[in-house]
Amino acid sequence: MSRINVKINGKNIGLENSSTIAEMLQERKVTGTMFVVEKNLEIVPKEKYAETSVQENDCFEIVGFFGGG
């Protein structure tokens, strides 16, 4: 697989082995369940991560949720 360039949370990132959002999250070592992924201004449902493609120049926002007091 060839390298592709995307933007994640406003930073230009080169990905080596990511053809889906699920693979991108694994490559970027994003773990846990309390986050959402937005691709090109649209929130992607978690159940679609394994089938949603990552393409050159896509823009992603990965937003985590946490509690506090």
PDB file of N, CA, C and O in Angstrom, chain B, residues numbered from 101:
ATOM      1  N   MET B 101       0.852  -1.176   0.000  1.00  0.00           N
ATOM      2  CA  MET B 101       0.000   0.000   0.000  1.00  0.00           C
ATOM      3  C   MET B 101       0.893   1.232   0.000  1.00  0.00           C
ATOM      4  O   MET B 101       1.925   1.257   0.671  1.00  0.00           O
ATOM      5  N   SER B 102       0.509   2.225  -0.731  1.00  0.00           N
ATOM      6  CA  SER B 102       1.318   3.430  -0.822  1.00  0.00           C
ATOM      7  C   SER B 102       0.924   4.439   0.258  1.00  0.00           C
ATOM      8  O   SER B 102      -0.143   4.350   0.864  1.00  0.00           O
ATOM      9  N   ARG B 103       1.799   5.373   0.469  1.00  0.00           N
ATOM     10  CA  ARG B 103       1.586   6.426   1.462  1.00  0.00           C
ATOM     11  C   ARG B 103       0.545   7.417   0.944  1.00  0.00           C
ATOM     12  O   ARG B 103       0.570   7.809  -0.222  1.00  0.00           O
ATOM     13  N   ILE B 104      -0.371   7.817   1.832  1.00  0.00           N
ATOM     14  CA  ILE B 104      -1.344   8.851   1.496  1.00  0.00           C
ATOM     15  C   ILE B 104      -1.249   9.966   2.530  1.00  0.00           C
ATOM     16  O   ILE B 104      -0.857   9.735   3.674  1.00  0.00           O
ATOM     17  N   ASN B 105      -1.605  11.156   2.122  1.00  0.00           N
ATOM     18  CA  ASN B 105      -1.561  12.311   3.011  1.00  0.00           C
ATOM     19  C   ASN B 105      -2.981  12.745   3.348  1.00  0.00           C
ATOM     20  O   ASN B 105      -3.821  12.923   2.466  1.00  0.00           O
ATOM     21  N   VAL B 106      -3.226  12.909   4.641  1.00  0.00           N
ATOM     22  CA  VAL B 106      -4.524  13.359   5.136  1.00  0.00           C
ATOM     23  C   VAL B 106      -4.284  14.448   6.175  1.00  0.00           C
ATOM     24  O   VAL B 106      -3.144  14.711   6.557  1.00  0.00           O
ATOM     25  N   LYS B 107      -5.336  15.061   6.616  1.00  0.00           N
ATOM     26  CA  LYS B 107      -5.257  16.027   7.707  1.00  0.00           C
ATOM     27  C   LYS B 107      -6.039  15.449   8.877  1.00  0.00           C
ATOM     28  O   LYS B 107      -7.202  15.074   8.725  1.00  0.00           O
ATOM     29  N   ILE B 108      -5.405  15.375  10.043  1.00  0.00           N
ATOM     30  CA  ILE B 108      -6.054  14.873  11.255  1.00  0.00           C
ATOM     31  C   ILE B 108      -5.934  15.948  12.320  1.00  0.00           C
ATOM     32  O   ILE B 108      -4.832  16.344  12.701  1.00  0.00           O
ATOM     33  N   ASN B 109      -7.079  16.415  12.794  1.00  0.00           N
ATOM     34  CA  ASN B 109      -7.127  17.470  13.812  1.00  0.00           C
ATOM     35  C   ASN B 109      -6.242  18.662  13.429  1.00  0.00           C
ATOM     36  O   ASN B 109      -5.527  19.226  14.257  1.00  0.00           O
ATOM     37  N   GLY B 110      -6.318  19.024  12.143  1.00  0.00           N
ATOM     38  CA  GLY B 110      -5.622  20.204  11.667  1.00  0.00           C
ATOM     39  C   GLY B 110      -4.164  20.016  11.301  1.00  0.00           C
ATOM     40  O   GLY B 110      -3.514  20.971  10.873  1.00  0.00           O
ATOM     41  N   LYS B 111      -3.619  18.788  11.459  1.00  0.00           N
ATOM     42  CA  LYS B 111      -2.212  18.532  11.134  1.00  0.00           C
ATOM     43  C   LYS B 111      -2.109  17.625   9.919  1.00  0.00           C
ATOM     44  O   LYS B 111      -2.861  16.659   9.787  1.00  0.00           O
ATOM     45  N   ASN B 112      -1.179  17.942   9.038  1.00  0.00           N
ATOM     46  CA  ASN B 112      -0.924  17.079   7.886  1.00  0.00           C
ATOM     47  C   ASN B 112      -0.194  15.824   8.360  1.00  0.00           C
ATOM     48  O   ASN B 112       0.838  15.902   9.027  1.00  0.00           O
ATOM     49  N   ILE B 113      -0.748  14.673   8.002  1.00  0.00           N
ATOM     50  CA  ILE B 113      -0.222  13.382   8.459  1.00  0.00           C
ATOM     51  C   ILE B 113      -0.069  12.469   7.245  1.00  0.00           C
ATOM     52  O   ILE B 113      -0.944  12.434   6.380  1.00  0.00           O
ATOM     53  N   GLY B 114       1.029  11.736   7.180  1.00  0.00           N
ATOM     54  CA  GLY B 114       1.210  10.709   6.164  1.00  0.00           C
ATOM     55  C   GLY B 114       0.870   9.354   6.757  1.00  0.00           C
ATOM     56  O   GLY B 114       1.383   8.990   7.815  1.00  0.00           O
ATOM     57  N   LEU B 115       0.014   8.612   6.088  1.00  0.00           N
ATOM     58  CA  LEU B 115      -0.385   7.282   6.537  1.00  0.00           C
ATOM     59  C   LEU B 115       0.209   6.240   5.602  1.00  0.00           C
ATOM     60  O   LEU B 115       0.200   6.416   4.384  1.00  0.00           O
ATOM     61  N   GLU B 116       0.728   5.153   6.171  1.00  0.00           N
ATOM     62  CA  GLU B 116       1.368   4.107   5.379  1.00  0.00           C
ATOM     63  C   GLU B 116       0.439   2.940   5.068  1.00  0.00           C
ATOM     64  O   GLU B 116       0.453   2.427   3.949  1.00  0.00           O
ATOM     65  N   ASN B 117      -0.351   2.522   6.018  1.00  0.00           N
ATOM     66  CA  ASN B 117      -1.102   1.271   5.882  1.00  0.00           C
ATOM     67  C   ASN B 117      -2.570   1.436   6.233  1.00  0.00           C
ATOM     68  O   ASN B 117      -3.142   0.583   6.912  1.00  0.00           O
ATOM     69  N   SER B 118      -3.177   2.498   5.791  1.00  0.00           N
ATOM     70  CA  SER B 118      -4.551   2.769   6.196  1.00  0.00           C
ATOM     71  C   SER B 118      -5.437   2.970   4.972  1.00  0.00           C
ATOM     72  O   SER B 118      -5.309   3.964   4.257  1.00  0.00           O
ATOM     73  N   SER B 119      -6.331   2.022   4.740  1.00  0.00           N
ATOM     74  CA  SER B 119      -7.297   2.198   3.658  1.00  0.00           C
ATOM     75  C   SER B 119      -8.694   2.438   4.201  1.00  0.00           C
ATOM     76  O   SER B 119      -9.593   2.819   3.452  1.00  0.00           O
ATOM     77  N   THR B 120      -8.890   2.216   5.525  1.00  0.00           N
ATOM     78  CA  THR B 120     -10.173   2.483   6.166  1.00  0.00           C
ATOM     79  C   THR B 120      -9.940   3.288   7.436  1.00  0.00           C
ATOM     80  O   THR B 120      -8.813   3.407   7.917  1.00  0.00           O
ATOM     81  N   ILE B 121     -11.024   3.835   7.968  1.00  0.00           N
ATOM     82  CA  ILE B 121     -10.906   4.576   9.235  1.00  0.00           C
ATOM     83  C   ILE B 121     -10.410   3.661  10.346  1.00  0.00           C
ATOM     84  O   ILE B 121      -9.585   4.075  11.160  1.00  0.00           O
ATOM     85  N   ALA B 122     -10.895   2.431  10.396  1.00  0.00           N
ATOM     86  CA  ALA B 122     -10.458   1.484  11.437  1.00  0.00           C
ATOM     87  C   ALA B 122      -8.939   1.289  11.373  1.00  0.00           C
ATOM     88  O   ALA B 122      -8.271   1.289  12.407  1.00  0.00           O
ATOM     89  N   GLU B 123      -8.392   1.124  10.164  1.00  0.00           N
ATOM     90  CA  GLU B 123      -6.947   0.956  10.010  1.00  0.00           C
ATOM     91  C   GLU B 123      -6.196   2.234  10.362  1.00  0.00           C
ATOM     92  O   GLU B 123      -5.110   2.175  10.938  1.00  0.00           O
ATOM     93  N   MET B 124      -6.764   3.386  10.024  1.00  0.00           N
ATOM     94  CA  MET B 124      -6.144   4.662  10.370  1.00  0.00           C
ATOM     95  C   MET B 124      -6.046   4.811  11.886  1.00  0.00           C
ATOM     96  O   MET B 124      -5.009   5.219  12.407  1.00  0.00           O
ATOM     97  N   LEU B 125      -7.121   4.480  12.586  1.00  0.00           N
ATOM     98  CA  LEU B 125      -7.117   4.587  14.044  1.00  0.00           C
ATOM     99  C   LEU B 125      -6.080   3.647  14.658  1.00  0.00           C
ATOM    100  O   LEU B 125      -5.400   4.005  15.620  1.00  0.00           O
ATOM    101  N   GLN B 126      -5.964   2.448  14.097  1.00  0.00           N
ATOM    102  CA  GLN B 126      -4.969   1.494  14.589  1.00  0.00           C
ATOM    103  C   GLN B 126      -3.557   2.019  14.322  1.00  0.00           C
ATOM    104  O   GLN B 126      -2.702   1.967  15.206  1.00  0.00           O
ATOM    105  N   GLU B 127      -3.311   2.519  13.122  1.00  0.00           N
ATOM    106  CA  GLU B 127      -1.985   3.053  12.781  1.00  0.00           C
ATOM    107  C   GLU B 127      -1.615   4.235  13.668  1.00  0.00           C
ATOM    108  O   GLU B 127      -0.458   4.382  14.060  1.00  0.00           O
ATOM    109  N   ARG B 128      -2.587   5.070  13.980  1.00  0.00           N
ATOM    110  CA  ARG B 128      -2.351   6.251  14.825  1.00  0.00           C
ATOM    111  C   ARG B 128      -2.428   5.933  16.314  1.00  0.00           C
ATOM    112  O   ARG B 128      -2.255   6.819  17.152  1.00  0.00           O
ATOM    113  N   LYS B 129      -2.691   4.655  16.646  1.00  0.00           N
ATOM    114  CA  LYS B 129      -2.762   4.173  18.036  1.00  0.00           C
ATOM    115  C   LYS B 129      -3.858   4.866  18.853  1.00  0.00           C
ATOM    116  O   LYS B 129      -3.671   5.187  20.026  1.00  0.00           O
ATOM    117  N   VAL B 130      -5.003   5.089  18.205  1.00  0.00           N
ATOM    118  CA  VAL B 130      -6.167   5.657  18.882  1.00  0.00           C
ATOM    119  C   VAL B 130      -6.941   4.485  19.486  1.00  0.00           C
ATOM    120  O   VAL B 130      -7.384   3.588  18.767  1.00  0.00           O
ATOM    121  N   THR B 131      -7.100   4.499  20.801  1.00  0.00           N
ATOM    122  CA  THR B 131      -7.798   3.417  21.489  1.00  0.00           C
ATOM    123  C   THR B 131      -8.942   3.971  22.321  1.00  0.00           C
ATOM    124  O   THR B 131      -9.104   5.184  22.451  1.00  0.00           O
ATOM    125  N   GLY B 132      -9.729   3.068  22.877  1.00  0.00           N
ATOM    126  CA  GLY B 132     -10.850   3.468  23.709  1.00  0.00           C
ATOM    127  C   GLY B 132     -12.131   3.505  22.897  1.00  0.00           C
ATOM    128  O   GLY B 132     -12.154   3.157  21.717  1.00  0.00           O
ATOM    129  N   THR B 133     -13.189   3.935  23.555  1.00  0.00           N
ATOM    130  CA  THR B 133     -14.492   3.978  22.893  1.00  0.00           C
ATOM    131  C   THR B 133     -15.148   5.346  22.971  1.00  0.00           C
ATOM    132  O   THR B 133     -16.166   5.582  22.320  1.00  0.00           O
ATOM    133  N   MET B 134     -14.587   6.236  23.747  1.00  0.00           N
ATOM    134  CA  MET B 134     -15.234   7.526  23.985  1.00  0.00           C
ATOM    135  C   MET B 134     -14.695   8.609  23.045  1.00  0.00           C
ATOM    136  O   MET B 134     -14.142   9.615  23.490  1.00  0.00           O
ATOM    137  N   PHE B 135     -14.865   8.386  21.747  1.00  0.00           N
ATOM    138  CA  PHE B 135     -14.465   9.373  20.768  1.00  0.00           C
ATOM    139  C   PHE B 135     -15.335   9.217  19.524  1.00  0.00           C
ATOM    140  O   PHE B 135     -15.969   8.181  19.322  1.00  0.00           O
ATOM    141  N   VAL B 136     -15.356  10.240  18.709  1.00  0.00           N
ATOM    142  CA  VAL B 136     -16.035  10.183  17.412  1.00  0.00           C
ATOM    143  C   VAL B 136     -15.041  10.622  16.338  1.00  0.00           C
ATOM    144  O   VAL B 136     -14.085  11.349  16.603  1.00  0.00           O
ATOM    145  N   VAL B 137     -15.300  10.158  15.127  1.00  0.00           N
ATOM    146  CA  VAL B 137     -14.483  10.542  13.985  1.00  0.00           C
ATOM    147  C   VAL B 137     -15.365  11.286  12.991  1.00  0.00           C
ATOM    148  O   VAL B 137     -16.445  10.830  12.616  1.00  0.00           O
ATOM    149  N   GLU B 138     -14.874  12.427  12.587  1.00  0.00           N
ATOM    150  CA  GLU B 138     -15.535  13.217  11.553  1.00  0.00           C
ATOM    151  C   GLU B 138     -14.641  13.169  10.314  1.00  0.00           C
ATOM    152  O   GLU B 138     -13.447  13.459  10.388  1.00  0.00           O
ATOM    153  N   LYS B 139     -15.235  12.798   9.170  1.00  0.00           N
ATOM    154  CA  LYS B 139     -14.507  12.751   7.906  1.00  0.00           C
ATOM    155  C   LYS B 139     -15.116  13.783   6.969  1.00  0.00           C
ATOM    156  O   LYS B 139     -16.296  13.704   6.625  1.00  0.00           O
ATOM    157  N   ASN B 140     -14.316  14.740   6.565  1.00  0.00           N
ATOM    158  CA  ASN B 140     -14.769  15.770   5.631  1.00  0.00           C
ATOM    159  C   ASN B 140     -16.095  16.397   6.075  1.00  0.00           C
ATOM    160  O   ASN B 140     -17.035  16.533   5.292  1.00  0.00           O
ATOM    161  N   LEU B 141     -16.137  16.773   7.364  1.00  0.00           N
ATOM    162  CA  LEU B 141     -17.263  17.486   7.985  1.00  0.00           C
ATOM    163  C   LEU B 141     -18.496  16.632   8.260  1.00  0.00           C
ATOM    164  O   LEU B 141     -19.554  17.175   8.577  1.00  0.00           O
ATOM    165  N   GLU B 142     -18.386  15.304   8.146  1.00  0.00           N
ATOM    166  CA  GLU B 142     -19.508  14.417   8.461  1.00  0.00           C
ATOM    167  C   GLU B 142     -19.075  13.394   9.497  1.00  0.00           C
ATOM    168  O   GLU B 142     -18.040  12.747   9.340  1.00  0.00           O
ATOM    169  N   ILE B 143     -19.865  13.244  10.559  1.00  0.00           N
ATOM    170  CA  ILE B 143     -19.570  12.248  11.586  1.00  0.00           C
ATOM    171  C   ILE B 143     -19.816  10.859  11.016  1.00  0.00           C
ATOM    172  O   ILE B 143     -20.848  10.597  10.398  1.00  0.00           O
ATOM    173  N   VAL B 144     -18.849   9.976  11.235  1.00  0.00           N
ATOM    174  CA  VAL B 144     -18.944   8.606  10.745  1.00  0.00           C
ATOM    175  C   VAL B 144     -19.371   7.711  11.911  1.00  0.00           C
ATOM    176  O   VAL B 144     -18.708   7.709  12.949  1.00  0.00           O
ATOM    177  N   PRO B 145     -20.467   6.948  11.765  1.00  0.00           N
ATOM    178  CA  PRO B 145     -20.872   6.018  12.835  1.00  0.00           C
ATOM    179  C   PRO B 145     -19.786   4.964  13.078  1.00  0.00           C
ATOM    180  O   PRO B 145     -19.155   4.493  12.131  1.00  0.00           O
ATOM    181  N   LYS B 146     -19.571   4.598  14.335  1.00  0.00           N
ATOM    182  CA  LYS B 146     -18.534   3.624  14.687  1.00  0.00           C
ATOM    183  C   LYS B 146     -18.662   2.332  13.898  1.00  0.00           C
ATOM    184  O   LYS B 146     -17.657   1.738  13.508  1.00  0.00           O
ATOM    185  N   GLU B 147     -19.892   1.894  13.660  1.00  0.00           N
ATOM    186  CA  GLU B 147     -20.086   0.625  12.942  1.00  0.00           C
ATOM    187  C   GLU B 147     -19.653   0.708  11.470  1.00  0.00           C
ATOM    188  O   GLU B 147     -19.602  -0.311  10.783  1.00  0.00           O
ATOM    189  N   LYS B 148     -19.344   1.908  10.990  1.00  0.00           N
ATOM    190  CA  LYS B 148     -18.905   2.102   9.602  1.00  0.00           C
ATOM    191  C   LYS B 148     -17.392   2.292   9.473  1.00  0.00           C
ATOM    192  O   LYS B 148     -16.890   2.412   8.355  1.00  0.00           O
ATOM    193  N   TYR B 149     -16.650   2.323  10.592  1.00  0.00           N
ATOM    194  CA  TYR B 149     -15.212   2.578  10.547  1.00  0.00           C
ATOM    195  C   TYR B 149     -14.475   1.566   9.665  1.00  0.00           C
ATOM    196  O   TYR B 149     -13.571   1.945   8.921  1.00  0.00           O
ATOM    197  N   ALA B 150     -14.846   0.297   9.737  1.00  0.00           N
ATOM    198  CA  ALA B 150     -14.140  -0.752   8.986  1.00  0.00           C
ATOM    199  C   ALA B 150     -14.425  -0.703   7.491  1.00  0.00           C
ATOM    200  O   ALA B 150     -13.681  -1.290   6.704  1.00  0.00           O
ATOM    201  N   GLU B 151     -15.486  -0.016   7.087  1.00  0.00           N
ATOM    202  CA  GLU B 151     -15.821   0.019   5.658  1.00  0.00           C
ATOM    203  C   GLU B 151     -15.701   1.411   5.033  1.00  0.00           C
ATOM    204  O   GLU B 151     -15.886   1.562   3.826  1.00  0.00           O
ATOM    205  N   THR B 152     -15.395   2.422   5.839  1.00  0.00           N
ATOM    206  CA  THR B 152     -15.271   3.785   5.318  1.00  0.00           C
ATOM    207  C   THR B 152     -13.837   4.039   4.883  1.00  0.00           C
ATOM    208  O   THR B 152     -12.909   3.945   5.687  1.00  0.00           O
ATOM    209  N   SER B 153     -13.663   4.358   3.614  1.00  0.00           N
ATOM    210  CA  SER B 153     -12.321   4.502   3.050  1.00  0.00           C
ATOM    211  C   SER B 153     -11.637   5.791   3.504  1.00  0.00           C
ATOM    212  O   SER B 153     -12.279   6.786   3.839  1.00  0.00           O
ATOM    213  N   VAL B 154     -10.317   5.726   3.498  1.00  0.00           N
ATOM    214  CA  VAL B 154      -9.455   6.881   3.743  1.00  0.00           C
ATOM    215  C   VAL B 154      -8.759   7.171   2.424  1.00  0.00           C
ATOM    216  O   VAL B 154      -8.104   6.299   1.853  1.00  0.00           O
ATOM    217  N   GLN B 155      -8.905   8.398   1.945  1.00  0.00           N
ATOM    218  CA  GLN B 155      -8.342   8.751   0.644  1.00  0.00           C
ATOM    219  C   GLN B 155      -7.452   9.978   0.761  1.00  0.00           C
ATOM    220  O   GLN B 155      -7.542  10.743   1.720  1.00  0.00           O
ATOM    221  N   GLU B 156      -6.598  10.147  -0.226  1.00  0.00           N
ATOM    222  CA  GLU B 156      -5.679  11.285  -0.283  1.00  0.00           C
ATOM    223  C   GLU B 156      -6.428  12.594  -0.041  1.00  0.00           C
ATOM    224  O   GLU B 156      -7.468  12.853  -0.647  1.00  0.00           O
ATOM    225  N   ASN B 157      -5.880  13.412   0.853  1.00  0.00           N
ATOM    226  CA  ASN B 157      -6.381  14.748   1.188  1.00  0.00           C
ATOM    227  C   ASN B 157      -7.695  14.765   1.957  1.00  0.00           C
ATOM    228  O   ASN B 157      -8.311  15.824   2.073  1.00  0.00           O
ATOM    229  N   ASP B 158      -8.149  13.627   2.488  1.00  0.00           N
ATOM    230  CA  ASP B 158      -9.302  13.641   3.396  1.00  0.00           C
ATOM    231  C   ASP B 158      -8.938  14.435   4.652  1.00  0.00           C
ATOM    232  O   ASP B 158      -7.774  14.486   5.051  1.00  0.00           O
ATOM    233  N   CYS B 159      -9.940  15.047   5.264  1.00  0.00           N
ATOM    234  CA  CYS B 159      -9.762  15.784   6.520  1.00  0.00           C
ATOM    235  C   CYS B 159     -10.544  15.090   7.620  1.00  0.00           C
ATOM    236  O   CYS B 159     -11.740  14.838   7.475  1.00  0.00           O
ATOM    237  N   PHE B 160      -9.867  14.780   8.725  1.00  0.00           N
ATOM    238  CA  PHE B 160     -10.484  14.098   9.851  1.00  0.00           C
ATOM    239  C   PHE B 160     -10.354  14.928  11.116  1.00  0.00           C
ATOM    240  O   PHE B 160      -9.357  15.617  11.332  1.00  0.00           O
ATOM    241  N   GLU B 161     -11.365  14.846  11.930  1.00  0.00           N
ATOM    242  CA  GLU B 161     -11.305  15.337  13.305  1.00  0.00           C
ATOM    243  C   GLU B 161     -11.616  14.145  14.176  1.00  0.00           C
ATOM    244  O   GLU B 161     -12.621  13.464  13.967  1.00  0.00           O
ATOM    245  N   ILE B 162     -10.765  13.884  15.152  1.00  0.00           N
ATOM    246  CA  ILE B 162     -10.991  12.817  16.128  1.00  0.00           C
ATOM    247  C   ILE B 162     -11.178  13.513  17.465  1.00  0.00           C
ATOM    248  O   ILE B 162     -10.259  14.139  17.993  1.00  0.00           O
ATOM    249  N   VAL B 163     -12.385  13.393  18.002  1.00  0.00           N
ATOM    250  CA  VAL B 163     -12.759  14.130  19.200  1.00  0.00           C
ATOM    251  C   VAL B 163     -13.085  13.152  20.314  1.00  0.00           C
ATOM    252  O   VAL B 163     -13.955  12.295  20.157  1.00  0.00           O
ATOM    253  N   GLY B 164     -12.387  13.275  21.444  1.00  0.00           N
ATOM    254  CA  GLY B 164     -12.628  12.404  22.585  1.00  0.00           C
ATOM    255  C   GLY B 164     -13.504  13.054  23.622  1.00  0.00           C
ATOM    256  O   GLY B 164     -13.540  14.278  23.754  1.00  0.00           O
ATOM    257  N   PHE B 165     -14.208  12.222  24.354  1.00  0.00           N
ATOM    258  CA  PHE B 165     -15.086  12.684  25.434  1.00  0.00           C
ATOM    259  C   PHE B 165     -14.538  12.161  26.762  1.00  0.00           C
ATOM    260  O   PHE B 165     -14.059  11.030  26.843  1.00  0.00           O
ATOM    261  N   PHE B 166     -14.612  12.982  27.785  1.00  0.00           N
ATOM    262  CA  PHE B 166     -14.189  12.536  29.097  1.00  0.00           C
ATOM    263  C   PHE B 166     -14.990  13.280  30.146  1.00  0.00           C
ATOM    264  O   PHE B 166     -15.432  14.410  29.941  1.00  0.00           O
ATOM    265  N   GLY B 167     -15.161  12.613  31.272  1.00  0.00           N
ATOM    266  CA  GLY B 167     -15.921  13.205  32.371  1.00  0.00           C
ATOM    267  C   GLY B 167     -15.006  13.926  33.334  1.00  0.00           C
ATOM    268  O   GLY B 167     -13.789  13.739  33.322  1.00  0.00           O
ATOM    269  N   GLY B 168     -15.589  14.722  34.139  1.00  0.00           N
ATOM    270  CA  GLY B 168     -14.817  15.450  35.131  1.00  0.00           C
ATOM    271  C   GLY B 168     -15.752  16.101  36.138  1.00  0.00           C
ATOM    272  O   GLY B 168     -16.974  16.062  35.994  1.00  0.00           O
ATOM    273  N   GLY B 169     -15.182  16.669  37.107  1.00  0.00           N
ATOM    274  CA  GLY B 169     -16.001  17.247  38.132  1.00  0.00           C
ATOM    275  C   GLY B 169     -15.600  18.573  38.494  1.00  0.00           C
ATOM    276  O   GLY B 169     -16.217  19.189  39.362  1.00  0.00           O
TER     277      GLY B 169
END
